[in-house]
Amino acid sequence: MCFPVSAPTGEEGRALNARGRRVMRSRATSVVALALVLSGGSVLGAEEPAKALRLTPLTGMEPAAPFSVATPDRSTLALEDLRGKVVLLNFWATWCEPCLEEMPALARVEQTYRERGLAVVALSVDREGASVVIPFVKRHALTFPVGLDPRQAVAHLYRVWALPSTIVVSRTGAALFSAQGPREWDGPAGHALFEALLKPDA
């Protein structure tokens, strides 16, 4: 896991890394309490695989924060355009090694579940924007949509404090789970999670 999203150096970087670790420990203690307020039908059957993936349950009662960002090819990527799909919203950066390690798993689940309604969206928080993201996307042959968040405006909306971070959004646009750090999205628990969330009545 990378602390923080903007990769400062020196004393600032060390202080923020220490703060991030304290926040991570604090948030871990809240998982059980938050699980009690999960919305019912939209996550039915998803609780156990979510626990296995060490996902933090969100309320599932409020819509995910809307956003619209530019893409490396100068088109627009908006969350609203993905309504009706389960969205795996991933925040990453080209300098983040754990992000790079997680990318293949994201690509595999996107290919597996794309036709059933899963959308993987990767928002880069690189300050340099397209100049560093375009070569990265080409080098790793990424097939899922990539957006640019160089000022970290969307990352702040979602309270991203470490990379990679992922938000799971339901078909109705509700934020269901969050993850700080890489996950094995294409492992058994990941497949069980998506199978539950992609059911027609979910």
Secondary structure, 3 states (H helix, E strand, C coil): CECCCCCCCHHHHHHHHHHHHHHHHHHHCCHHHHHCCCCCHHHCCCHHHHHHCCCEECCCCCECCCCEEECCCCCEEEHHHHCCCEEEEEEECCCCHHHHHHHHHHHHHHHHHHHHCEEEEEEECCCCCHHHHHHHHHHHCCCCCEEECCCCHHHHHCCCCCECEEEEECCCCEEEEEEECCCCCCCHHHHHHHHHHCCCCC
